[in-house]
Amino acid sequence: MAGSELTNVKSPRVKAARRLTKRAFRDQDRKFLAEGPQAVREALRLDDVVVELFTTAEAELRHGDLISEALLKGVPVQRASGEVMAELAQTVTPQGLVAICRFVHTPLEEAVTSRARLVAMLAHVRDPGNAGTVMRTADAAGADSVVFTDASVDPYNGKCVRASAGSLFHLPVVIGSPVAQAVQRLKDSGLRVLAADGAGKHTLDDVDLSGPTAWVFGNEAWGLPEEILALTDDVVRVPIYGQAESLNLATAAAVCLYASARAQRNA
Amino acid sequence: MAGSELTNVKSPRVKAARRLTKRAFRDQDRKFLAEGPQAVREALRLDDVVVELFTTAEAELRHGDLISEALLKGVPVQRASGEVMAELAQTVTPQGLVAICRFVHTPLEEAVTSRARLVAMLAHVRDPGNAGTVMRTADAAGADSVVFTDASVDPYNGKCVRASAGSLFHLPVVIGSPVAQAVQRLKDSGLRVLAADGAGKHTLDDVDLSGPTAWVFGNEAWGLPEEILALTDDVVRVPIYGQAESLNLATAAAVCLYASARAQRNA
């Protein structure tokens, strides 16, 4: 470990890291913060992603394996005081590890190709927790990639990174695609594009999901706008058997993505 | 609307409502708070549940239908200042409607009978958002009831009520059951009791879900303890096809409950 403990919350290094909590600065620096042992572990598995790792003395003891791994990979590790960590971490109970990471997203043309069998697209999804959970679920369901349209939340948002539980580092993620362009690319790559929306005529049980499929998920409150529905091949709803009005976005996405995964594997 | 606007945050009525944000007082008064138009609407559909409705002048205009419905049912409606509403509401952007409701839960023996086909049981679930989302999903999947064991979060917690999106008022909910007793009742009622756990030998695709089934969901971080797994008929995991370590509790529950709903309907 080089250098002494960083204790000054106003030091330039803390400020340089802290500014990454704002999207404008993330986009400018092309870097973001990954917090906690799980995210840091997954980030370290990739080459040239972690730029610097901040750790408290306590976390250094508890997560010695991660610190060693970082040092082995030539990543500078900086011990920081609890006060500095509180400044960098965005959770109420910071776990003492924050990594500055380089952007990891992939161009649409690389993430979506004719080899893709299952893709999740987030259009107008605004809640970072939901978006991160969908990334995690898409990863679990074996999706090939996740596409965030230009009107969706930033996947590098701290809450989104946390909710993804490392999945942001697992599968190709596309950012800021205009919807029409993304849908066209999905179709050109041979995927059937299905909008998941409560207004769908067909239910999940009525459609054949055995072929390559891209699911489009919309806004938490108002779903998908007409102009996006019109671009897709079909609009499909998760059947509601009880009295609930609808499902939460992330749970609806889980039901759709796993229905696809199952149908493709049974095909 | 009787009386004038309530503006004093220290008034006994505001204090009597405010104390319901704490579990100990809820249990003492056998009442809880339901916030926002969706929860209030669903609560008003039941008889003798809403004891009193607080509304801001603004919400009164926007949700005139709900106010009328409350008055028609003989529910006292009290206009409150924004300051009083902020004191009662537990969200950052309160929507101007808070109802004091009587407890709505059901004894285990009424909620779980031989007529039940699908039951969700929450054992050691601690996050109120997750618990509420599971209630909402269970409702959507057509479950007959939801059982909260004694080591789980209080379903009357404000965050849980909100995340349930009204489902707390839709289906029978059992509270504070000792696990062994609940599992016994489920078995005696003819349900196969399946623990959803990443340690399961069988995956969701390997088990026959066409019969009456109860799903047991565990803690967000550490799943289900050995002694609970031992009580169940089988331990089943949601298959992970990608690199994700696990699924979020609420999304795993959604995949399991919908797999059951589908299998029962196709049987």
Interface residues (C-beta under 8 A of the other chain):
Chain A: Q38 T133 R136 T137 A138 D139 A140 A141 G142 A143 A163 A165 G166 S167 H170 L171 D205 V238 P239 I240 Y241 G242 Q243 A244 E245 S246 L247 N248 A250 T251 A252 A253 A254 V255 Y258 A259 A261 R262 R265 N266
Chain B: Q38 T133 R136 T137 A138 D139 A140 A141 G142 A143 A163 A165 G166 S167 H170 L171 D205 V238 P239 I240 Y241 G242 Q243 A244 E245 S246 L247 N248 A250 T251 A252 A253 A254 V255 Y258 A259 A261 R262 R265 N266
